[in-house]
Amino acid sequence: MKPEDLPPQPVRRSFLKQACAIIFGGLAGLVPVGSGLILFLDPLRRKSEGGQALFVASLSALPEDGIPRRFPVIASHTDAWNVSPRTPIGAVYLRRTGENKVQALNMICPHLGCPVEFKAELKSYACPCHDSAFALDGRVSNPNSPARRGMDELEVELRNGTEIWVKFQNFLTSEAKKIPT
C-alpha cells in the first residue's frame, strides 16, 4: 500500500498542543478577570462609615445662654469608588445645656428631610416645608405637627475640655422611631 491510500491518522501532538493552549490561556485570562472583579466589588465589601465621632466645634463657639448655633459637619467621605476629602456631610445644631454639657440635634427634619431652621425670636425650631415645629430641646412642640418624632439627637463627646465631637449620622424620615440609614 501506498502512504496516500492509508486513512489519515489522528495527530496526537496537535491535540496536546491545543489542550495545553486552552488550559494555559484560560489560566492567564483568569488573572485579569479576577483582578477586575476584586476591584469592582471592593466598595460592596467595605463597611459603612456612618456614626463616627467627628470634630464639629470648640466649646467657646457656643453661647452660655443655651441658644443653639448651627455648625457644618465636615469629614472625608467615601461613596462607592469616589473619595471626597474634607466635604460637608451634614449639619447640626449645638447648644449648651450646662457648664460642660452640649446637646447636638441633626438639622434634618424627621418628617420628610427638609432642613430645619432655628427661630431665635420664638426660641424654637421650625421646618419650612410642612410646618413641623420643635421645642428648644428638639421635642415636637405642636400637636398638629406632621413630624412623628422629635429632632434626632446625636451623641456628643467633649474632648480635651474644649473640643465638641459628635457621632454624626442620619436617620430614616417619616418613621416614629430613629432608624439609622
C-alpha positions as CSV (number, residue, x, y, z in Angstrom):
1,M,0.0,0.0,0.0
2,K,1.0,3.4,-0.7
3,P,1.0,6.0,2.0
4,E,-1.6,8.0,0.1
5,D,-4.0,5.1,0.4
6,L,-3.8,4.9,4.2
7,P,-6.6,6.6,6.2
8,P,-5.5,9.8,7.9
9,Q,-4.1,9.1,11.4
10,P,-5.0,11.4,14.3
11,V,-2.2,13.7,15.2
12,R,-1.7,13.3,18.9
13,R,0.8,16.1,19.2
14,S,-1.6,18.7,17.8
15,F,-4.3,17.6,20.3
16,L,-1.8,18.1,23.2
17,K,-0.8,21.5,21.8
18,Q,-4.4,22.6,21.6
19,A,-5.3,21.3,25.0
20,C,-2.3,23.0,26.6
21,A,-3.1,26.2,24.8
22,I,-6.7,26.2,26.1
23,I,-5.7,25.4,29.7
24,F,-2.8,27.9,29.9
25,G,-4.8,30.6,28.0
26,G,-7.7,30.1,30.4
27,L,-5.5,30.4,33.4
28,A,-3.8,33.5,32.0
29,G,-7.2,35.1,31.4
30,L,-8.4,34.4,34.9
31,V,-5.8,36.7,36.5
32,P,-7.0,39.9,34.9
33,V,-10.7,38.9,35.2
34,G,-10.2,38.1,38.9
35,S,-8.3,41.4,39.5
36,G,-11.1,43.3,37.8
37,L,-13.8,41.6,39.8
38,I,-12.0,42.3,43.1
39,L,-11.6,46.0,42.1
40,F,-15.3,46.2,41.0
41,L,-16.7,44.5,44.1
42,D,-14.4,46.3,46.6
43,P,-16.9,49.1,47.6
44,L,-19.5,46.5,48.3
45,R,-17.4,44.7,50.9
46,R,-16.3,47.8,52.8
47,K,-18.1,48.7,56.0
48,S,-20.2,51.8,56.3
49,E,-18.5,54.9,57.8
50,G,-21.7,56.2,59.4
51,G,-21.8,57.1,63.0
52,Q,-18.2,58.0,63.6
53,A,-17.3,60.8,66.0
54,L,-16.3,63.9,64.2
55,F,-14.9,67.2,65.5
56,V,-17.5,69.9,65.0
57,A,-16.7,73.0,67.0
58,S,-15.0,74.4,70.1
59,L,-16.9,74.8,73.3
60,S,-16.1,78.5,73.3
61,A,-18.1,78.9,70.0
62,L,-21.3,78.2,71.9
63,P,-23.1,81.0,73.9
64,E,-23.6,80.2,77.6
65,D,-27.3,81.2,77.4
66,G,-28.3,77.9,75.7
67,I,-29.2,79.4,72.3
68,P,-28.3,76.9,69.6
69,R,-25.9,77.5,66.8
70,R,-25.7,75.7,63.5
71,F,-22.4,74.0,62.5
72,P,-21.5,72.1,59.4
73,V,-20.2,68.5,59.9
74,I,-17.1,68.1,57.7
75,A,-15.5,64.7,57.0
76,S,-13.7,62.7,54.4
77,H,-16.4,60.8,52.6
78,T,-16.2,57.6,50.6
79,D,-19.1,56.8,48.4
80,A,-18.5,53.6,46.3
81,W,-15.4,54.4,44.3
82,N,-15.3,58.1,45.0
83,V,-13.3,59.6,47.8
84,S,-14.1,63.2,48.8
85,P,-11.6,64.7,51.3
86,R,-13.0,67.2,53.8
87,T,-16.5,67.5,52.5
88,P,-19.6,68.8,54.3
89,I,-21.8,65.7,55.0
90,G,-24.5,67.4,57.1
91,A,-25.1,70.0,59.8
92,V,-26.0,70.0,63.4
93,Y,-27.4,72.5,66.0
94,L,-25.3,72.6,69.1
95,R,-26.4,74.3,72.4
96,R,-25.1,74.3,75.9
97,T,-27.3,72.6,78.4
98,G,-24.9,73.0,81.3
99,E,-21.4,74.2,82.1
100,N,-19.7,71.3,80.3
101,K,-22.8,69.7,78.6
102,V,-23.7,70.1,75.0
103,Q,-26.8,68.9,73.1
104,A,-26.5,68.1,69.3
105,L,-29.5,67.9,67.0
106,N,-29.4,66.8,63.4
107,M,-30.8,69.7,61.4
108,I,-32.8,67.4,59.1
109,C,-36.5,67.3,59.8
110,P,-37.6,63.8,60.8
111,H,-40.8,64.3,58.8
112,L,-39.6,64.4,55.2
113,G,-35.9,65.5,55.4
114,C,-36.1,69.3,54.9
115,P,-33.5,71.5,56.7
116,V,-34.9,72.8,60.0
117,E,-34.4,76.5,60.9
118,F,-33.9,77.9,64.4
119,K,-36.3,80.8,65.1
120,A,-34.5,82.9,67.7
121,E,-37.5,85.1,68.4
122,L,-39.6,82.1,69.2
123,K,-36.7,80.1,70.8
124,S,-37.8,77.0,68.8
125,Y,-37.1,75.2,65.6
126,A,-39.4,75.2,62.5
127,C,-39.4,73.2,59.3
128,P,-40.3,75.4,56.4
129,C,-41.6,72.6,54.2
130,H,-44.6,71.2,56.2
131,D,-44.8,73.4,59.3
132,S,-43.3,70.9,61.8
133,A,-42.4,72.7,65.0
134,F,-39.9,71.7,67.6
135,A,-39.1,73.0,71.1
136,L,-35.6,74.1,72.1
137,D,-34.7,70.6,73.2
138,G,-35.8,69.1,69.9
139,R,-39.2,67.6,71.0
140,V,-42.3,68.1,68.9
141,S,-43.9,71.3,70.2
142,N,-47.1,71.4,68.1
143,P,-49.6,68.6,68.4
144,N,-50.7,69.2,64.8
145,S,-47.1,68.8,63.6
146,P,-46.7,66.2,60.8
147,A,-43.4,65.0,62.3
148,R,-43.9,61.7,64.0
149,R,-40.9,62.2,66.3
150,G,-38.7,65.0,67.6
151,M,-35.5,66.1,66.0
152,D,-32.8,63.5,66.1
153,E,-30.4,64.0,69.0
154,L,-26.9,62.8,68.4
155,E,-24.2,61.6,70.8
156,V,-21.8,64.3,72.0
157,E,-18.4,63.9,73.5
158,L,-16.2,66.6,75.0
159,R,-12.6,66.0,74.4
160,N,-9.7,68.0,76.0
161,G,-12.3,70.0,77.8
162,T,-13.0,72.3,74.8
163,E,-13.5,70.2,71.7
164,I,-17.0,69.1,70.7
165,W,-17.1,65.8,68.9
166,V,-20.4,64.5,67.5
167,K,-21.3,61.0,66.5
168,F,-22.9,62.1,63.3
169,Q,-25.5,60.0,61.4
170,N,-28.7,60.4,59.5
171,F,-32.0,58.6,60.2
172,L,-34.9,57.5,58.1
173,T,-37.6,60.1,57.8
174,S,-41.3,59.6,58.2
175,E,-40.7,57.0,60.9
176,A,-41.8,57.1,64.5
177,K,-38.5,55.5,65.7
178,K,-35.0,56.6,65.0
179,I,-33.7,54.1,62.4
180,P,-30.1,54.8,61.2
181,T,-29.6,55.0,57.4
